[in-house]
Amino acid sequence: MLSELGAAFRQLKPADAALVSLVGIEGMTVAAAAQVLGLSAGNARTRLYRSRQRLRAVLDGTVPMLPVAALTTTEGADE
């Protein structure tokens, strides 16, 4: 299960993975994590929601995993 979670986690953009880690693993509030990452609280809430949805979908198998190369592009990095 941990390897599946790790693989699903790698499907997130690095900033989104950091947000999920800070809130879900480190136990920070969304507002505190947003401040650390230089995001507004509203933007962080939206990104956290979408990231969790993505993780669920990948783990459920309803969304295929993307090739790692597709995740390392800088296109759309400012989203």
Secondary structure, 3 states (H helix, E strand, C coil): CHHHHHHHHCCCCHHHHHHHHHHHHCCCCHHHHHHHHCCCHHHHHHHHHHHHHHHHHHHHCCCCCCCHHHHCCCCCCCC
